[in-house]
């Protein structure tokens, strides 16, 4: 839980301090790194993060 929470907080600060960064790309990279840290293989984590988000999440 600490790993996931820390990664999301740091991502927020990074995007806040560097508004020129691509939010979607950075979010995918951090999500992939977190999945790998939790035990998923790098290839599968990167593949999963490239999929479109499912409809109905309120992010549209």
Rosetta blueprint (number, residue, H / E / L):
1 X L
2 X H
3 X H
4 X H
5 X H
6 X H
7 X H
8 X H
9 X H
10 X H
11 X H
12 X H
13 X H
14 X H
15 X H
16 X H
17 X H
18 X L
19 X L
20 X L
21 X L
22 X L
23 X H
24 X H
25 X H
26 X H
27 X H
28 X H
29 X H
30 X H
31 X H
32 X H
33 X H
34 X H
35 X H
36 X H
37 X H
38 X L
39 X L
40 X L
41 X L
42 X H
43 X H
44 X H
45 X H
46 X H
47 X H
48 X H
49 X H
50 X H
51 X L
52 X L
53 X L
54 X L
55 X L
56 X L
57 X L
58 X L
59 X L
60 X L
